[in-house]
Amino acid sequence: MSTITPRQPQFNLGEDLPTWWFDRDITKTLVMTAQSCTFPEGERFFIRSVRNFQDKVKSPTLQKAIRGFIGQEAHHGNAHEDLNALMANRGLPTRKIENFVKNGLAFRERIMSPERRLAMTCALEHFTAMLAELVLTDPEFLKGMDTRVRALWVWHAIEESEHKAVAFDVYQETVGDYWIRSSQMVTTSIQFMLFSLMHFIALYRSLEEKPGLWDTLKGLGYFIGPTSKTTKLLPRYLSYFRPGFHPGEVDGAQERARALKWVSEQLDVPLSA
């Protein structure tokens, strides 16, 4: 298992940050902002889901990993809250989306079993791990993003890659049911795509001046087009349904080390490996 080190870098997301910080493209920025809006409450949901089973974990190594996981996820939520607050100050309804996510997850906690909530966490951690792998292995993916925001996303990707197996290992040790794990991935995938689209639309509709249709489609195509980099993650996504799947199949240690060095240079602060 990777070393899981909670880090607390400070990102200089000041008022001089351009509103459209991803390649000066409105649509690309809104897509990433829509994802950012899910992280504060989403990360806290992950923490609660894992903590529900923490007492049942016998492995000291996994217990230590859980503590690192909780520390990292807590900092991720705080950092994205700062980015979301900045975008709210620019007139985007990020707080409304954050509240929608908070209420939606609270509803799921009322109606879903702890086992299902942990399986949902495993599924969403697989999504974040895939995105992290893309960010860490292909520097072109975030090309054109303002360096300050890019440092935030790369730091987030590093730590998601480090702890990508924690929730899964907790699930396997304490629940271990393949049907719950695989069926919950199907349900979660549908909801993830639906709510991602809803959040993007909410942000897009709030704009006083909207980009043209072609620019909007071009921006969306960057993420979901037939030749997009994210579409190429499909084999990795499908690997989750193998009974013997484990997130640690893809290591990424070298990519994390290289990315950590880059973030440290951008922030001019040494970050622990």
VOMAR-167540 format. One record per residue: x, y, z of N, C-alpha, C in turn; residue number from 0. Coordinates in nm, 3 decimals. Layout:
<sites>
- neast/nnorth/nup/caeast/canorth/caup/ceast/cnorth/cup/seq
- X/Y/Z/X/Y/Z/X/Y/Z/NUM
...
</sites>
This chain:
<sites>
- neast/nnorth/nup/caeast/canorth/caup/ceast/cnorth/cup/seq
- 0.085/-0.120/0.000/0.000/0.000/0.000/0.088/0.124/0.000/0
- 0.047/0.226/-0.074/0.123/0.351/-0.082/0.126/0.420/0.054/1
- 0.233/0.498/0.076/0.237/0.583/0.194/0.131/0.692/0.179/2
- 0.051/0.710/0.283/-0.060/0.806/0.276/-0.027/0.921/0.370/3
- 0.013/1.031/0.311/0.060/1.146/0.388/-0.034/1.265/0.371/4
- -0.110/1.302/0.473/-0.192/1.424/0.463/-0.102/1.547/0.455/5
- -0.127/1.630/0.357/-0.051/1.753/0.339/-0.150/1.870/0.342/6
- -0.104/1.984/0.385/-0.193/2.100/0.394/-0.134/2.221/0.320/7
- -0.113/2.209/0.191/-0.059/2.323/0.117/-0.161/2.436/0.110/8
- -0.111/2.557/0.100/-0.196/2.674/0.084/-0.188/2.721/-0.061/9
- -0.303/2.736/-0.123/-0.308/2.776/-0.263/-0.347/2.923/-0.273/10
- -0.274/2.995/-0.353/-0.294/3.139/-0.366/-0.408/3.168/-0.464/11
- -0.530/3.141/-0.420/-0.647/3.163/-0.505/-0.704/3.301/-0.473/12
- -0.632/3.403/-0.513/-0.672/3.540/-0.483/-0.768/3.597/-0.585/13
- -0.805/3.721/-0.562/-0.902/3.786/-0.650/-0.847/3.812/-0.789/14
- -0.714/3.802/-0.805/-0.657/3.821/-0.938/-0.665/3.695/-1.023/15
- -0.717/3.587/-0.965/-0.734/3.464/-1.042/-0.840/3.486/-1.149/16
- -0.812/3.452/-1.274/-0.914/3.470/-1.379/-1.035/3.381/-1.352/17
- -1.153/3.431/-1.385/-1.274/3.353/-1.364/-1.270/3.224/-1.444/18
- -1.226/3.235/-1.568/-1.221/3.117/-1.655/-1.078/3.064/-1.655/19
- -1.048/2.991/-1.549/-0.910/2.953/-1.520/-0.862/2.829/-1.594/20
- -0.950/2.763/-1.666/-0.907/2.646/-1.743/-0.897/2.683/-1.891/21
- -0.778/2.718/-1.933/-0.751/2.748/-2.073/-0.833/2.866/-2.124/22
- -0.874/2.953/-2.030/-0.959/3.068/-2.062/-1.087/3.024/-2.134/23
- -1.130/2.905/-2.103/-1.246/2.845/-2.168/-1.360/2.835/-2.066/24
- -1.473/2.896/-2.098/-1.585/2.898/-2.004/-1.636/2.757/-1.976/25
- -1.660/2.680/-2.081/-1.719/2.547/-2.064/-1.626/2.454/-1.987/26
- -1.499/2.451/-2.021/-1.405/2.364/-1.951/-1.394/2.401/-1.804/27
- -1.397/2.532/-1.776/-1.392/2.576/-1.636/-1.518/2.534/-1.562/28
- -1.634/2.546/-1.626/-1.759/2.508/-1.561/-1.765/2.358/-1.533/29
- -1.715/2.277/-1.625/-1.715/2.132/-1.603/-1.632/2.098/-1.478/30
- -1.515/2.157/-1.466/-1.430/2.129/-1.350/-1.488/2.190/-1.223/31
- -1.552/2.306/-1.236/-1.615/2.368/-1.119/-1.731/2.282/-1.070/32
- -1.806/2.224/-1.164/-1.917/2.135/-1.125/-1.865/2.018/-1.042/33
- -1.749/1.963/-1.081/-1.690/1.855/-1.003/-1.642/1.905/-0.867/34
- -1.580/2.023/-0.868/-1.530/2.080/-0.743/-1.642/2.100/-0.641/35
- -1.760/2.134/-0.689/-1.873/2.156/-0.598/-1.914/2.030/-0.523/36
- -1.883/1.914/-0.579/-1.922/1.789/-0.514/-1.822/1.746/-0.406/37
- -1.702/1.800/-0.410/-1.596/1.747/-0.324/-1.612/1.777/-0.175/38
- -1.645/1.900/-0.132/-1.650/1.922/0.013/-1.740/1.823/0.086/39
- -1.864/1.810/0.043/-1.955/1.717/0.111/-1.929/1.574/0.070/40
- -1.884/1.553/-0.054/-1.854/1.419/-0.099/-1.741/1.356/-0.018/41
- -1.636/1.433/0.006/-1.523/1.381/0.084/-1.566/1.349/0.227/42
- -1.653/1.432/0.283/-1.701/1.406/0.420/-1.789/1.281/0.425/43
- -1.865/1.259/0.319/-1.944/1.136/0.308/-1.851/1.015/0.305/44
- -1.742/1.024/0.228/-1.647/0.913/0.221/-1.590/0.883/0.359/45
- -1.553/0.987/0.430/-1.495/0.970/0.564/-1.594/0.899/0.656/46
- -1.719/0.945/0.656/-1.820/0.882/0.743/-1.844/0.736/0.704/47
- -1.845/0.710/0.574/-1.871/0.573/0.527/-1.762/0.477/0.571/48
- -1.638/0.522/0.567/-1.526/0.437/0.610/-1.524/0.424/0.762/49
- -1.551/0.535/0.832/-1.549/0.530/0.979/-1.653/0.433/1.034/50
- -1.763/0.413/0.962/-1.866/0.320/1.008/-1.810/0.180/1.028/51
- -1.703/0.148/0.955/-1.647/0.012/0.960/-1.508/0.008/1.023/52
- -1.459/0.121/1.068/-1.322/0.128/1.117/-1.298/0.034/1.235/53
- -1.395/0.022/1.324/-1.378/-0.063/1.442/-1.369/-0.212/1.407/54
- -1.417/-0.248/1.287/-1.416/-0.388/1.246/-1.286/-0.427/1.175/55
- -1.204/-0.329/1.144/-1.078/-0.356/1.073/-0.974/-0.408/1.172/56
- -0.918/-0.524/1.144/-0.820/-0.586/1.235/-0.676/-0.551/1.199/57
- -0.651/-0.520/1.073/-0.514/-0.496/1.027/-0.460/-0.363/1.077/58
- -0.349/-0.362/1.152/-0.288/-0.235/1.196/-0.244/-0.148/1.077/59
- -0.198/-0.214/0.971/-0.155/-0.139/0.852/-0.273/-0.065/0.790/60
- -0.387/-0.134/0.781/-0.505/-0.071/0.723/-0.559/0.037/0.817/61
- -0.552/0.015/0.947/-0.595/0.119/1.042/-0.514/0.247/1.023/62
- -0.384/0.231/1.004/-0.298/0.348/0.980/-0.335/0.415/0.849/63
- -0.365/0.335/0.747/-0.405/0.390/0.618/-0.536/0.466/0.628/64
- -0.628/0.416/0.710/-0.756/0.485/0.729/-0.733/0.623/0.788/65
- -0.645/0.633/0.885/-0.617/0.764/0.945/-0.558/0.860/0.841/66
- -0.470/0.809/0.757/-0.416/0.893/0.650/-0.522/0.933/0.550/67
- -0.609/0.839/0.515/-0.721/0.865/0.424/-0.810/0.977/0.477/68
- -0.846/0.969/0.603/-0.934/1.069/0.664/-0.866/1.206/0.662/69
- -0.739/1.210/0.696/-0.667/1.337/0.696/-0.661/1.399/0.558/70
- -0.632/1.318/0.458/-0.624/1.370/0.321/-0.760/1.419/0.273/71
- -0.863/1.338/0.292/-0.995/1.376/0.241/-1.047/1.503/0.307/72
- -1.019/1.520/0.435/-1.063/1.641/0.504/-1.000/1.765/0.442/73
- -0.872/1.758/0.411/-0.804/1.873/0.350/-0.854/1.898/0.208/74
- -0.887/1.792/0.134/-0.940/1.810/-0.001/-1.070/1.889/0.003/75
- -1.157/1.851/0.096/-1.284/1.922/0.107/-1.265/2.070/0.137/76
- -1.172/2.100/0.226/-1.147/2.241/0.262/-1.092/2.320/0.145/77
- -0.998/2.260/0.071/-0.937/2.331/-0.042/-1.039/2.359/-0.151/78
- -1.125/2.263/-0.178/-1.226/2.285/-0.282/-1.334/2.383/-0.235/79
- -1.359/2.388/-0.106/-1.450/2.491/-0.055/-1.396/2.630/-0.085/80
- -1.265/2.647/-0.073/-1.205/2.777/-0.103/-1.222/2.812/-0.251/81
- -1.198/2.714/-0.338/-1.215/2.739/-0.481/-1.361/2.767/-0.514/82
- -1.451/2.693/-0.453/-1.594/2.713/-0.478/-1.640/2.850/-0.428/83
- -1.586/2.893/-0.315/-1.621/3.025/-0.261/-1.576/3.136/-0.355/84
- -1.457/3.118/-0.412/-1.407/3.217/-0.507/-1.499/3.225/-0.628/85
- -1.543/3.109/-0.677/-1.632/3.109/-0.794/-1.769/3.165/-0.758/86
- -1.812/3.147/-0.634/-1.938/3.208/-0.589/-1.926/3.359/-0.592/87
- -1.811/3.410/-0.553/-1.789/3.555/-0.558/-1.789/3.609/-0.700/88
- -1.770/3.520/-0.797/-1.776/3.561/-0.937/-1.916/3.546/-0.995/89
- -2.010/3.511/-0.908/-2.149/3.506/-0.952/-2.203/3.369/-0.987/90
- -2.127/3.264/-0.964/-2.173/3.129/-0.996/-2.240/3.065/-0.874/91
- -2.344/2.985/-0.896/-2.421/2.928/-0.783/-2.355/2.805/-0.722/92
- -2.229/2.816/-0.686/-2.159/2.700/-0.632/-2.212/2.660/-0.494/93
- -2.251/2.757/-0.413/-2.303/2.723/-0.280/-2.436/2.647/-0.292/94
- -2.516/2.685/-0.388/-2.643/2.616/-0.410/-2.618/2.470/-0.447/95
- -2.518/2.447/-0.531/-2.486/2.310/-0.571/-2.428/2.233/-0.453/96
- -2.342/2.297/-0.375/-2.287/2.231/-0.256/-2.399/2.188/-0.161/97
- -2.497/2.274/-0.142/-2.610/2.240/-0.054/-2.693/2.126/-0.112/98
- -2.709/2.127/-0.244/-2.782/2.018/-0.311/-2.710/1.885/-0.286/99
- -2.579/1.886/-0.301/-2.499/1.765/-0.278/-2.511/1.721/-0.132/100
- -2.502/1.817/-0.040/-2.512/1.785/0.103/-2.645/1.720/0.135/101
- -2.754/1.777/0.085/-2.887/1.721/0.112/-2.904/1.585/0.046/102
- -2.850/1.570/-0.075/-2.861/1.443/-0.145/-2.788/1.332/-0.073/103
- -2.671/1.361/-0.022/-2.595/1.260/0.051/-2.658/1.229/0.186/104
- -2.716/1.330/0.250/-2.786/1.307/0.376/-2.905/1.214/0.354/105
- -2.974/1.232/0.242/-3.086/1.144/0.207/-3.037/1.000/0.188/106
- -2.925/0.984/0.118/-2.872/0.850/0.096/-2.831/0.784/0.227/107
- -2.782/0.863/0.320/-2.743/0.806/0.448/-2.864/0.759/0.528/108
- -2.979/0.816/0.499/-3.102/0.772/0.567/-3.158/0.645/0.507/109
- -3.142/0.626/0.376/-3.210/0.515/0.309/-3.118/0.398/0.272/110
- -2.987/0.420/0.270/-2.894/0.316/0.229/-2.830/0.249/0.350/111
- -2.803/0.121/0.336/-2.734/0.049/0.443/-2.589/0.097/0.451/112
- -2.525/0.079/0.566/-2.382/0.114/0.575/-2.297/0.042/0.471/113
- -2.334/-0.083/0.440/-2.258/-0.160/0.341/-2.270/-0.096/0.203/114
- -2.391/-0.052/0.169/-2.412/0.013/0.039/-2.340/0.148/0.033/115
- -2.340/0.220/0.142/-2.271/0.350/0.143/-2.120/0.332/0.127/116
- -2.067/0.227/0.189/-1.925/0.200/0.172/-1.896/0.157/0.028/117
- -1.984/0.078/-0.030/-1.967/0.037/-0.170/-1.977/0.157/-0.263/118
- -2.066/0.250/-0.232/-2.076/0.374/-0.309/-1.947/0.454/-0.300/119
- -1.890/0.459/-0.181/-1.762/0.527/-0.162/-1.653/0.460/-0.246/120
- -1.649/0.328/-0.247/-1.551/0.256/-0.329/-1.567/0.292/-0.476/121
- -1.692/0.298/-0.521/-1.719/0.330/-0.661/-1.670/0.470/-0.696/122
- -1.703/0.567/-0.612/-1.662/0.705/-0.639/-1.512/0.722/-0.624/123
- -1.451/0.648/-0.533/-1.305/0.652/-0.522/-1.239/0.597/-0.648/124
- -1.306/0.503/-0.714/-1.254/0.451/-0.841/-1.258/0.561/-0.947/125
- -1.366/0.639/-0.950/-1.374/0.752/-1.043/-1.262/0.853/-1.016/126
- -1.244/0.890/-0.891/-1.140/0.989/-0.860/-1.001/0.933/-0.887/127
- -0.982/0.803/-0.866/-0.852/0.742/-0.895/-0.824/0.744/-1.045/128
- -0.925/0.719/-1.125/-0.906/0.724/-1.271/-0.870/0.864/-1.316/129
- -0.942/0.964/-1.264/-0.911/1.102/-1.300/-0.772/1.139/-1.251/130
- -0.736/1.091/-1.133/-0.602/1.119/-1.079/-0.494/1.060/-1.169/131
- -0.516/0.937/-1.215/-0.419/0.873/-1.304/-0.403/0.954/-1.432/132
- -0.514/1.005/-1.484/-0.508/1.086/-1.606/-0.428/1.213/-1.582/133
- -0.456/1.281/-1.472/-0.386/1.405/-1.440/-0.236/1.380/-1.422/134
- -0.202/1.270/-1.356/-0.062/1.243/-1.323/0.018/1.188/-1.440/135
- -0.046/1.116/-1.530/0.027/1.053/-1.640/0.025/1.134/-1.767/136
- -0.068/1.228/-1.779/-0.079/1.306/-1.903/-0.085/1.455/-1.870/137
- 0.029/1.521/-1.864/0.031/1.664/-1.831/-0.050/1.749/-1.928/138
- -0.075/1.698/-2.048/-0.150/1.774/-2.147/-0.297/1.791/-2.106/139
- -0.346/1.703/-2.018/-0.488/1.709/-1.983/-0.526/1.842/-1.919/140
- -0.439/1.895/-1.834/-0.467/2.023/-1.767/-0.394/2.139/-1.834/141
- -0.350/2.119/-1.955/-0.278/2.224/-2.027/-0.364/2.349/-2.040/142
- -0.304/2.463/-2.010/-0.376/2.589/-2.020/-0.445/2.631/-1.892/143
- -0.447/2.544/-1.791/-0.510/2.579/-1.663/-0.418/2.673/-1.586/144
- -0.476/2.774/-1.522/-0.398/2.865/-1.439/-0.316/2.783/-1.339/145
- -0.189/2.817/-1.327/-0.096/2.736/-1.248/-0.142/2.718/-1.104/146
- -0.204/2.820/-1.046/-0.246/2.811/-0.906/-0.357/2.708/-0.888/147
- -0.452/2.706/-0.980/-0.560/2.608/-0.971/-0.509/2.470/-1.011/148
- -0.421/2.469/-1.109/-0.363/2.341/-1.151/-0.289/2.274/-1.036/149
- -0.217/2.353/-0.957/-0.147/2.297/-0.841/-0.244/2.230/-0.745/150
- -0.361/2.290/-0.727/-0.464/2.231/-0.639/-0.510/2.096/-0.695/151
- -0.541/2.093/-0.824/-0.592/1.969/-0.884/-0.484/1.861/-0.886/152
- -0.360/1.898/-0.912/-0.253/1.798/-0.915/-0.226/1.744/-0.775/153
- -0.223/1.832/-0.674/-0.210/1.787/-0.535/-0.322/1.691/-0.499/154
- -0.444/1.726/-0.536/-0.559/1.639/-0.508/-0.540/1.504/-0.576/155
- -0.493/1.506/-0.701/-0.472/1.381/-0.775/-0.365/1.295/-0.708/156
- -0.258/1.356/-0.661/-0.152/1.281/-0.593/-0.208/1.204/-0.474/157
- -0.286/1.273/-0.392/-0.336/1.210/-0.270/-0.447/1.110/-0.299/158
- -0.528/1.136/-0.403/-0.628/1.036/-0.441/-0.560/0.909/-0.488/159
- -0.450/0.924/-0.561/-0.375/0.808/-0.607/-0.313/0.732/-0.489/160
- -0.268/0.806/-0.389/-0.208/0.742/-0.272/-0.309/0.658/-0.195/161
- -0.429/0.709/-0.177/-0.524/0.639/-0.088/-0.635/0.567/-0.164/162
- -0.616/0.545/-0.294/-0.724/0.489/-0.377/-0.771/0.351/-0.332/163
- -0.687/0.278/-0.258/-0.725/0.142/-0.218/-0.784/0.134/-0.079/164
- -0.785/0.243/-0.004/-0.822/0.234/0.138/-0.968/0.193/0.156/165
- -1.061/0.267/0.098/-1.203/0.232/0.113/-1.229/0.092/0.060/166
- -1.165/0.057/-0.051/-1.183/-0.076/-0.110/-1.134/-0.184/-0.015/167
- -1.016/-0.163/0.044/-0.962/-0.263/0.137/-1.050/-0.277/0.261/168
- -1.103/-0.165/0.309/-1.196/-0.172/0.423/-1.319/-0.252/0.384/169
- -1.370/-0.227/0.264/-1.488/-0.300/0.216/-1.457/-0.449/0.207/170
- -1.346/-0.484/0.147/-1.312/-0.625/0.128/-1.294/-0.696/0.261/171
- -1.236/-0.628/0.358/-1.212/-0.692/0.488/-1.339/-0.704/0.571/172
- -1.430/-0.609/0.560/-1.545/-0.606/0.650/-1.676/-0.647/0.585/173
- -1.686/-0.634/0.453/-1.810/-0.671/0.382/-1.779/-0.780/0.281/174
- -1.704/-0.746/0.177/-1.655/-0.845/0.082/-1.755/-0.901/-0.015/175
- -1.875/-0.846/-0.022/-1.979/-0.898/-0.110/-1.961/-0.840/-0.251/176
- -1.935/-0.929/-0.349/-1.913/-0.883/-0.486/-2.039/-0.822/-0.546/177
- -2.155/-0.881/-0.520/-2.279/-0.830/-0.579/-2.306/-0.687/-0.534/178
- -2.293/-0.661/-0.405/-2.316/-0.524/-0.356/-2.216/-0.428/-0.421/179
- -2.090/-0.468/-0.426/-1.986/-0.381/-0.483/-2.013/-0.349/-0.630/180
- -2.042/-0.452/-0.709/-2.058/-0.432/-0.854/-2.190/-0.364/-0.887/181
- -2.299/-0.403/-0.820/-2.428/-0.341/-0.850/-2.430/-0.195/-0.806/182
- -2.361/-0.165/-0.695/-2.356/-0.027/-0.650/-2.275/0.059/-0.747/183
- -2.176/0.001/-0.812/-2.101/0.077/-0.913/-2.192/0.116/-1.029/184
- -2.280/0.026/-1.070/-2.373/0.058/-1.179/-2.462/0.175/-1.139/185
- -2.525/0.164/-1.022/-2.613/0.271/-0.974/-2.538/0.402/-0.958/186
- -2.420/0.395/-0.898/-2.341/0.516/-0.873/-2.296/0.580/-1.003/187
- -2.261/0.498/-1.102/-2.217/0.552/-1.231/-2.327/0.633/-1.298/188
- -2.448/0.580/-1.295/-2.561/0.651/-1.355/-2.584/0.783/-1.282/189
- -2.584/0.777/-1.150/-2.605/0.898/-1.071/-2.493/0.999/-1.092/190
- -2.369/0.951/-1.100/-2.255/1.039/-1.120/-2.269/1.117/-1.250/191
- -2.303/1.048/-1.357/-2.317/1.116/-1.487/-2.435/1.212/-1.487/192
- -2.547/1.169/-1.426/-2.666/1.253/-1.422/-2.641/1.381/-1.343/193
- -2.585/1.367/-1.224/-2.564/1.485/-1.140/-2.452/1.574/-1.192/194
- -2.351/1.515/-1.255/-2.247/1.598/-1.316/-2.308/1.688/-1.422/195
- -2.398/1.631/-1.503/-2.466/1.710/-1.606/-2.555/1.816/-1.543/196
- -2.629/1.779/-1.440/-2.717/1.875/-1.373/-2.639/1.992/-1.315/197
- -2.526/1.963/-1.252/-2.447/2.070/-1.191/-2.389/2.162/-1.298/198
- -2.344/2.103/-1.409/-2.292/2.185/-1.518/-2.402/2.276/-1.573/199
- -2.521/2.221/-1.593/-2.632/2.300/-1.647/-2.666/2.414/-1.552/200
- -2.667/2.387/-1.422/-2.698/2.492/-1.324/-2.597/2.606/-1.333/201
- -2.470/2.572/-1.348/-2.367/2.675/-1.362/-2.382/2.749/-1.494/202
- -2.406/2.674/-1.600/-2.417/2.733/-1.734/-2.536/2.828/-1.743/203
- -2.648/2.788/-1.687/-2.769/2.871/-1.695/-2.756/3.000/-1.616/204
- -2.665/3.003/-1.521/-2.648/3.124/-1.440/-2.570/3.233/-1.512/205
- -2.508/3.199/-1.623/-2.424/3.296/-1.695/-2.509/3.402/-1.763/206
- -2.469/3.526/-1.748/-2.537/3.634/-1.819/-2.501/3.632/-1.967/207
- -2.375/3.605/-1.995/-2.330/3.592/-2.134/-2.277/3.450/-2.153/208
- -2.349/3.372/-2.231/-2.313/3.232/-2.251/-2.225/3.218/-2.375/209
- -2.136/3.119/-2.374/-2.057/3.094/-2.494/-2.147/3.043/-2.606/210
- -2.100/3.054/-2.728/-2.178/3.004/-2.841/-2.192/2.853/-2.837/211
- -2.284/2.802/-2.916/-2.311/2.658/-2.917/-2.186/2.578/-2.953/212
- -2.114/2.623/-3.056/-1.996/2.549/-3.098/-1.890/2.547/-2.987/213
- -1.868/2.661/-2.923/-1.769/2.666/-2.815/-1.810/2.578/-2.698/214
- -1.941/2.574/-2.670/-1.990/2.489/-2.561/-1.968/2.342/-2.593/215
- -2.004/2.301/-2.714/-1.988/2.162/-2.754/-1.840/2.123/-2.760/216
- -1.757/2.215/-2.804/-1.614/2.188/-2.810/-1.558/2.167/-2.669/217
- -1.602/2.252/-2.575/-1.556/2.237/-2.437/-1.603/2.107/-2.374/218
- -1.729/2.071/-2.398/-1.780/1.945/-2.345/-1.710/1.826/-2.409/219
- -1.683/1.838/-2.540/-1.617/1.730/-2.612/-1.477/1.701/-2.561/220
- -1.418/1.800/-2.497/-1.285/1.780/-2.439/-1.289/1.672/-2.331/221
- -1.403/1.659/-2.265/-1.418/1.562/-2.156/-1.491/1.435/-2.197/222
- -1.590/1.447/-2.286/-1.676/1.331/-2.313/-1.685/1.295/-2.460/223
- -1.606/1.357/-2.546/-1.609/1.324/-2.687/-1.551/1.186/-2.714/224
- -1.578/1.129/-2.833/-1.529/0.994/-2.865/-1.378/0.981/-2.863/225
- -1.306/1.091/-2.884/-1.160/1.086/-2.881/-1.102/1.155/-2.757/226
- -1.188/1.187/-2.661/-1.140/1.259/-2.542/-1.054/1.168/-2.456/227
- -0.972/1.231/-2.374/-0.883/1.155/-2.286/-0.961/1.078/-2.180/228
- -1.073/1.133/-2.134/-1.150/1.063/-2.032/-1.221/0.941/-2.090/229
- -1.263/0.947/-2.216/-1.328/0.833/-2.278/-1.233/0.714/-2.285/230
- -1.105/0.742/-2.298/-1.005/0.636/-2.306/-0.986/0.564/-2.173/231
- -1.049/0.616/-2.068/-1.040/0.550/-1.937/-1.140/0.435/-1.923/232
- -1.221/0.411/-2.026/-1.326/0.309/-2.016/-1.273/0.172/-1.976/233
- -1.164/0.122/-2.036/-1.114/-0.010/-1.992/-1.079/-0.012/-1.843/234
- -1.022/0.097/-1.795/-0.989/0.105/-1.652/-1.116/0.104/-1.568/235
- -1.219/0.175/-1.614/-1.347/0.174/-1.544/-1.404/0.032/-1.536/236
- -1.405/-0.037/-1.649/-1.465/-0.171/-1.655/-1.387/-0.272/-1.572/237
- -1.260/-0.247/-1.549/-1.181/-0.341/-1.469/-1.237/-0.357/-1.328/238
- -1.312/-0.258/-1.282/-1.370/-0.262/-1.147/-1.465/-0.381/-1.131/239
- -1.523/-0.428/-1.241/-1.623/-0.534/-1.234/-1.561/-0.674/-1.231/240
- -1.431/-0.685/-1.245/-1.367/-0.815/-1.229/-1.373/-0.857/-1.082/241
- -1.410/-0.981/-1.054/-1.416/-1.024/-0.913/-1.283/-1.006/-0.840/242
- -1.172/-1.022/-0.910/-1.041/-1.011/-0.845/-0.978/-0.873/-0.854/243
- -1.056/-0.773/-0.892/-1.003/-0.637/-0.908/-0.947/-0.583/-0.777/244
- -0.840/-0.503/-0.790/-0.790/-0.426/-0.676/-0.735/-0.293/-0.727/245
- -0.764/-0.180/-0.659/-0.717/-0.049/-0.706/-0.565/-0.039/-0.718/246
- -0.493/-0.118/-0.641/-0.348/-0.112/-0.643/-0.285/-0.174/-0.765/247
- -0.366/-0.227/-0.857/-0.311/-0.284/-0.981/-0.232/-0.180/-1.059/248
- -0.272/-0.055/-1.050/-0.198/0.055/-1.112/-0.126/0.128/-1.000/249
- 0.006/0.128/-1.004/0.084/0.183/-0.892/0.089/0.335/-0.897/250
- 0.161/0.390/-0.993/0.167/0.535/-1.009/0.266/0.605/-0.918/251
- 0.355/0.530/-0.851/0.448/0.593/-0.756/0.540/0.694/-0.824/252
- 0.592/0.658/-0.940/0.682/0.750/-1.010/0.610/0.876/-1.053/253
- 0.488/0.859/-1.103/0.409/0.975/-1.146/0.377/1.066/-1.028/254
- 0.345/1.006/-0.913/0.317/1.086/-0.793/0.440/1.165/-0.750/255
- 0.555/1.101/-0.752/0.678/1.169/-0.710/0.709/1.286/-0.802/256
- 0.694/1.265/-0.931/0.719/1.373/-1.026/0.621/1.488/-1.007/257
- 0.494/1.454/-0.987/0.392/1.557/-0.969/0.411/1.632/-0.838/258
- 0.450/1.560/-0.733/0.472/1.625/-0.603/0.586/1.726/-0.612/259
- 0.689/1.691/-0.686/0.800/1.784/-0.706/0.751/1.910/-0.778/260
- 0.665/1.891/-0.878/0.613/2.006/-0.954/0.528/2.096/-0.864/261
- 0.439/2.037/-0.783/0.354/2.117/-0.694/0.440/2.193/-0.595/262
- 0.540/2.127/-0.539/0.629/2.193/-0.443/0.697/2.314/-0.507/263
- 0.738/2.299/-0.631/0.804/2.410/-0.701/0.707/2.525/-0.726/264
- 0.583/2.493/-0.761/0.485/2.598/-0.789/0.449/2.675/-0.663/265
- 0.439/2.604/-0.551/0.400/2.668/-0.425/0.521/2.721/-0.348/266
- 0.639/2.682/-0.395/0.764/2.721/-0.328/0.764/2.676/-0.182/267
- 0.709/2.556/-0.161/0.702/2.497/-0.027/0.732/2.348/-0.041/268
- 0.825/2.293/0.037/0.850/2.149/0.029/0.732/2.070/0.084/269
- 0.688/1.970/0.010/0.577/1.885/0.053/0.629/1.745/0.080/270
- 0.583/1.685/0.188/0.631/1.554/0.230/0.594/1.448/0.129/271
- 0.686/1.359/0.101/0.660/1.247/0.010/0.585/1.138/0.085/272
</sites>
